[in-house]
Amino acid sequence: MKKTNEDELKNVFDDKSLKKSLKKAKRITLLRTLLISAGVCILLFIGVFQVNRWWIGKKGDEVASQLIKEDAIMKAPNTIVNAETVDIGLFQGTIKRDVYKVIENKVIPWETQEVYFGLSGFQSTSFSSQSTQIDQTTEVHLPSGDGEMLFYVPQFKYRKYANDLSKIKEYPQDKYIEMGISFNKGYSLREIKQRLPKSVHPTWYWVNDYPIKSDFRDSPESGQGLFGISNPSSKLGQTLTSSNVKTESDFLNHLKQVDHSDYKMIKKRQRDGLIIGVVVTGTKDGLSVLQEQPYVRATSLGAVVDKY
């Protein structure tokens, strides 16, 4: 009887020891599982981080490269992009671009652009500036307060046309004035260079990408997003620009790389004269002679800066 009690007591201690061992083994297994899971998560995080950084960085380079190509043929007149910074996030990124306007030998801040891109590439662009319409022929750029040039397509009809050349007599001589000139029809680049007076400095030529059919329009075109050939007249502007698009052929060849459908459409315009407007800079006396030119259909005032 006594032996039986001793065996039962021994079994009880064996059961307790076994349970204790099992609990310890479970804790060790759980800890090992947690450590392995944490290690896998860390490795997975590092892998995702590296892949994300590589892929988003690759897409950022592609978007930035595309922006440079587009800037050479489609950029607001007299503007330059002075700096680009790329910020890479999780599955997305942002390219910040500081834009300045060059008028003769003066540089003025114009706007900041933020270009957003993701896993598939370009998504959208936001602008720090905006244009406010004053009347049918006047827009003002904010926050600078300068005039926003407007352009009139020659084959379209408008209720009213800007004639800002009549306003510049109010300005003093110590100012450089930017003016957008809309033509009465299309011309070749060579024709326009021959016709423009020596007292004005052409800086950007507007390229025709509109349908030939005549149409009625309520409002003119703004300078943002128009096709054009940049041609800085000042040494400062020439130093800051990187574009090598100088002729109609250069423009078309460059456009072919950016958008083949636009290239095919615009190439057809060349035989009728590809250039339908120009942006010029100069003093009020230098620009005033344009008032007598028969090819001038409309004139729109842009930025005005001090000469000294």
CORZI-V961844 format. One record per residue. N is the residue number from 0. SS is DSSP state (a for helix, b for strand, c for the rest). PHI is phi in whole degrees, -180 to 180 (NA if undefined). BURIAL is # if it has 16 or more other C-alpha atoms within 10 Angstrom, else .. Layout:
BEGIN
((N:SS:PHI:BURIAL) (N:SS:PHI:BURIAL))
END
This chain:
BEGIN
((0:c:NA:.) (1:a:-63:.) (2:a:-65:.) (3:a:-63:.) (4:a:-62:.) (5:a:-66:.) (6:a:-65:.) (7:a:-63:.) (8:a:-63:.) (9:a:-65:.) (10:a:-63:.) (11:a:-60:.) (12:a:-64:.) (13:a:-63:.) (14:a:-64:.) (15:a:-63:.) (16:a:-64:.) (17:a:-65:.) (18:a:-63:.) (19:a:-64:.) (20:a:-65:.) (21:a:-64:.) (22:a:-62:.) (23:a:-64:.) (24:a:-64:.) (25:a:-64:.) (26:a:-62:.) (27:a:-65:.) (28:a:-63:.) (29:a:-63:.) (30:a:-63:.) (31:a:-62:.) (32:a:-63:.) (33:a:-64:.) (34:a:-65:.) (35:a:-64:.) (36:a:-62:.) (37:a:-63:.) (38:a:-63:.) (39:a:-64:.) (40:a:-63:.) (41:a:-64:.) (42:a:-64:.) (43:a:-65:.) (44:a:-62:.) (45:a:-61:.) (46:a:-64:.) (47:a:-62:.) (48:a:-61:.) (49:a:-68:.) (50:a:-65:.) (51:a:-61:#) (52:a:-62:#) (53:a:-68:.) (54:a:-70:#) (55:a:-66:#) (56:a:-62:#) (57:a:-63:.) (58:a:-66:#) (59:a:-63:#) (60:a:-63:.) (61:a:-65:.) (62:a:-65:#) (63:a:-62:#) (64:a:-64:.) (65:a:-65:.) (66:a:-62:#) (67:a:-64:.) (68:a:-63:#) (69:a:-68:#) (70:a:-59:#) (71:c:-67:#) (72:c:-130:#) (73:c:-149:#) (74:c:-148:#) (75:c:-55:#) (76:c:-54:#) (77:c:64:#) (78:b:-106:#) (79:b:-132:#) (80:b:-99:#) (81:b:-84:.) (82:b:-153:.) (83:b:-132:.) (84:b:-124:.) (85:b:-111:#) (86:b:-113:.) (87:b:-103:#) (88:c:-115:.) (89:c:-81:.) (90:c:65:#) (91:b:-160:#) (92:b:-157:#) (93:b:-137:#) (94:b:-109:#) (95:b:-98:#) (96:b:-126:#) (97:b:-93:#) (98:b:-109:#) (99:b:-125:#) (100:b:-109:#) (101:b:-111:#) (102:b:-118:#) (103:c:56:#) (104:c:-106:.) (105:b:-116:.) (106:b:-118:#) (107:b:-127:.) (108:b:-61:.) (109:b:-117:#) (110:b:-170:#) (111:b:-118:#) (112:b:-111:#) (113:b:-120:#) (114:b:-103:#) (115:b:-102:#) (116:b:-140:#) (117:b:-135:#) (118:c:-62:#) (119:c:-97:.) (120:b:116:#) (121:b:-58:#) (122:b:-120:.) (123:b:-164:.) (124:b:-132:.) (125:b:-114:.) (126:b:-122:.) (127:c:-81:.) (128:c:-111:.) (129:b:-153:.) (130:b:-113:#) (131:b:-115:.) (132:b:-81:.) (133:b:-91:.) (134:b:-153:.) (135:c:-63:.) (136:c:-122:#) (137:b:-136:#) (138:b:-131:#) (139:b:-120:#) (140:b:-84:#) (141:b:-116:#) (142:c:-97:.) (143:c:-69:.) (144:c:84:.) (145:c:-76:#) (146:b:-70:#) (147:c:-103:#) (148:c:-65:#) (149:b:-117:#) (150:b:-131:#) (151:c:-116:#) (152:c:-68:#) (153:c:-61:#) (154:c:-83:#) (155:b:-102:#) (156:b:-113:#) (157:b:-127:.) (158:c:-66:.) (159:c:-146:.) (160:c:-117:#) (161:c:-72:#) (162:b:-135:#) (163:a:-76:#) (164:a:-61:#) (165:a:-73:.) (166:c:-91:.) (167:a:-72:#) (168:a:-64:.) (169:a:-76:.) (170:c:-88:.) (171:c:-73:.) (172:c:-73:#) (173:c:-88:.) (174:b:-125:.) (175:b:-99:#) (176:b:-118:#) (177:b:-103:#) (178:b:-137:#) (179:b:-94:#) (180:b:-112:#) (181:b:-102:#) (182:b:-91:#) (183:b:-81:#) (184:b:-166:#) (185:b:-83:#) (186:b:-133:#) (187:c:-81:#) (188:a:-61:#) (189:a:-64:.) (190:a:-61:.) (191:a:-66:#) (192:a:-62:.) (193:a:-74:.) (194:a:-84:.) (195:c:-67:#) (196:c:-63:.) (197:c:-68:.) (198:c:-80:#) (199:c:-110:#) (200:b:-115:#) (201:b:-69:#) (202:b:-125:#) (203:b:-161:#) (204:b:-113:#) (205:b:-82:#) (206:b:-99:#) (207:c:-77:#) (208:c:-129:#) (209:c:-107:.) (210:c:-63:.) (211:c:-67:.) (212:c:-60:.) (213:c:-67:.) (214:b:-147:.) (215:b:-104:.) (216:b:-123:.) (217:c:-77:.) (218:c:-142:#) (219:c:-74:#) (220:b:-89:.) (221:b:-86:.) (222:c:-73:#) (223:c:-75:.) (224:c:86:.) (225:c:-89:#) (226:c:-74:#) (227:b:-167:#) (228:b:-112:#) (229:b:-80:#) (230:c:-146:#) (231:c:-55:#) (232:c:-93:#) (233:c:-88:#) (234:a:-63:.) (235:a:-63:.) (236:a:-62:#) (237:a:-67:.) (238:a:-70:.) (239:a:-83:.) (240:c:-88:#) (241:c:-118:.) (242:c:-75:.) (243:c:-112:.) (244:c:-87:#) (245:c:-118:.) (246:c:-129:.) (247:a:-60:#) (248:a:-66:.) (249:a:-59:.) (250:a:-61:#) (251:a:-64:#) (252:a:-64:.) (253:a:-70:#) (254:a:-62:#) (255:a:-59:.) (256:a:-77:.) (257:a:-89:#) (258:c:-151:.) (259:a:-69:.) (260:a:-67:.) (261:a:-64:.) (262:a:-59:#) (263:a:-63:.) (264:a:-69:.) (265:a:-72:#) (266:a:-57:#) (267:c:-66:.) (268:c:-75:#) (269:a:-61:#) (270:a:-68:.) (271:a:-96:.) (272:c:99:#) (273:c:-80:#) (274:b:-98:#) (275:b:-118:#) (276:b:-175:#) (277:b:-151:#) (278:b:-110:#) (279:b:-126:#) (280:b:-130:#) (281:b:161:#) (282:c:-85:#) (283:a:-64:#) (284:a:-69:.) (285:a:-66:#) (286:a:-81:#) (287:a:-61:#) (288:a:-68:.) (289:a:-69:#) (290:a:-61:#) (291:a:-93:.) (292:c:-83:.) (293:c:-70:.) (294:c:-83:#) (295:b:-84:#) (296:b:-98:#) (297:b:-153:#) (298:b:-133:#) (299:b:-130:#) (300:b:-76:#) (301:b:-110:#) (302:b:-79:#) (303:b:-128:#) (304:b:-130:#) (305:b:-72:.) (306:c:-72:.) (307:c:-120:.))
END
